């Protein structure tokens, strides 16, 4: 053996490592949802800017939203937002461990209030939109 330095072992990792197991695919899809949520937020900010620019600019923006590409984007963004919401609510008991004495509160008791709040808030917003 010579006096050369040893290189650390670097395990080769293919770019498709996350396709090897179902939980990895699920994790990556959940991470991908943030891209669509962020893109939708940018679209919303553009809408607010067009509203601020006046009725003509806002009407032009609304017409653009009627394009097939915009409709497909909204459907895909909604699907990803729902996927993100369901997976986040279902992960809540892992991130938020609540104990009563020595016993851990059952996961359903932590998940259910999230869904209940989501439904109640959605109904209230829907009522405001319909009545408004």
C-alpha positions as CSV (number, residue, x, y, z in Angstrom):
1,X,0.0,0.0,0.0
2,X,1.2,3.4,-0.9
3,X,0.8,6.6,1.1
4,X,-2.0,7.9,-1.1
5,X,-5.2,9.3,0.3
6,X,-8.3,7.2,0.3
7,X,-11.4,8.5,-1.3
8,X,-14.6,8.2,0.6
9,X,-17.1,5.7,-0.8
10,X,-19.9,7.5,-2.6
11,X,-22.9,5.2,-3.2
12,X,-24.2,5.8,-6.7
13,X,-27.7,7.2,-6.7
14,X,-29.7,7.1,-9.9
15,X,-32.0,10.1,-10.7
16,X,-34.9,7.7,-10.5
17,X,-34.2,6.5,-7.0
18,X,-37.7,7.6,-5.9
19,X,-39.4,5.2,-8.4
20,X,-38.0,2.2,-6.5
21,X,-40.7,2.0,-3.8
22,X,-44.3,3.1,-3.5
23,X,-43.8,5.3,-0.4
24,X,-41.0,7.2,-2.2
25,X,-43.3,7.9,-5.1
26,X,-46.0,9.0,-2.8
27,X,-43.5,11.3,-1.0
28,X,-42.3,12.9,-4.2
29,X,-45.8,13.4,-5.5
30,X,-46.6,15.2,-2.3
31,X,-43.6,17.4,-2.7
32,X,-44.6,18.2,-6.3
33,X,-47.9,19.5,-5.1
34,X,-46.1,22.6,-3.7
35,X,-45.1,23.6,-7.2
36,X,-48.7,23.7,-8.4
37,X,-49.9,25.4,-5.2
38,X,-47.2,28.1,-5.7
39,X,-48.1,28.5,-9.4
40,X,-51.7,29.0,-8.5
41,X,-50.7,31.6,-5.9
42,X,-48.8,33.5,-8.6
43,X,-51.9,33.3,-10.9
44,X,-53.9,34.7,-8.0
45,X,-51.5,37.5,-7.5
46,X,-51.6,38.4,-11.2
47,X,-55.4,38.5,-10.9
48,X,-55.2,40.9,-8.0
49,X,-52.8,43.1,-10.0
50,X,-55.1,43.1,-13.0
51,X,-58.0,44.0,-10.8
52,X,-55.9,46.9,-9.5
53,X,-55.2,48.0,-13.1
54,X,-58.9,48.5,-13.8
55,X,-62.0,46.8,-15.4
56,X,-60.5,46.3,-18.8
57,X,-57.3,44.6,-17.6
58,X,-59.4,42.4,-15.2
59,X,-61.9,41.5,-17.9
60,X,-59.0,40.5,-20.2
61,X,-57.6,38.3,-17.4
62,X,-61.0,36.6,-17.0
63,X,-61.1,35.9,-20.7
64,X,-57.7,34.3,-20.5
65,X,-59.0,32.0,-17.7
66,X,-61.6,30.6,-20.2
67,X,-58.9,29.1,-22.4
68,X,-58.6,25.2,-22.4
69,X,-55.0,25.5,-21.0
70,X,-56.1,27.6,-18.1
71,X,-59.0,25.2,-17.3
72,X,-56.7,22.2,-17.4
73,X,-54.2,24.0,-15.1
74,X,-57.0,24.7,-12.7
75,X,-58.2,21.1,-12.7
76,X,-54.6,19.8,-12.2
77,X,-53.9,22.4,-9.5
78,X,-57.1,21.5,-7.7
79,X,-56.2,17.8,-7.8
80,X,-52.7,18.5,-6.4
81,X,-54.1,20.8,-3.7
82,X,-56.6,18.1,-2.6
83,X,-53.9,15.5,-2.6
84,X,-51.7,17.8,-0.5
85,X,-54.6,18.5,1.9
86,X,-55.6,14.8,2.4
87,X,-52.0,13.7,2.9
88,X,-51.2,16.5,5.3
89,X,-54.3,15.9,7.4
90,X,-53.5,12.2,7.5
91,X,-49.9,12.9,8.5
92,X,-51.0,15.2,11.3
93,X,-51.0,12.5,14.1
94,X,-47.3,11.8,13.3
95,X,-46.3,15.5,13.5
96,X,-48.5,16.3,16.5
97,X,-48.4,13.7,19.2
98,X,-50.9,14.4,22.0
99,X,-51.0,12.5,25.2
100,X,-53.5,12.3,28.0
101,X,-51.5,10.9,30.9
102,X,-49.7,7.9,29.6
103,X,-52.0,7.2,26.7
104,X,-51.6,8.7,23.2
105,X,-54.7,10.3,21.7
106,X,-55.9,8.1,18.8
107,X,-55.0,9.4,15.3
108,X,-58.6,9.7,14.3
109,X,-59.2,12.1,17.2
110,X,-56.5,14.4,15.7
111,X,-57.4,13.9,12.0
112,X,-61.2,14.4,12.3
113,X,-61.2,18.0,13.6
114,X,-59.0,19.0,10.6
115,X,-61.6,17.6,8.1
116,X,-64.5,19.0,10.1
117,X,-62.9,22.5,10.1
118,X,-62.2,22.2,6.4
119,X,-65.8,21.3,5.7
120,X,-67.2,24.0,7.9
121,X,-64.9,26.7,6.4
122,X,-65.7,25.5,2.8
123,X,-69.4,25.7,3.5
124,X,-69.1,29.2,4.9
125,X,-67.0,30.4,2.0
126,X,-69.4,28.8,-0.5
127,X,-72.3,30.5,1.2
128,X,-70.6,33.9,1.0
129,X,-69.8,33.4,-2.7
130,X,-73.3,32.3,-3.6
131,X,-75.0,35.1,-1.5
132,X,-72.4,37.7,-2.4
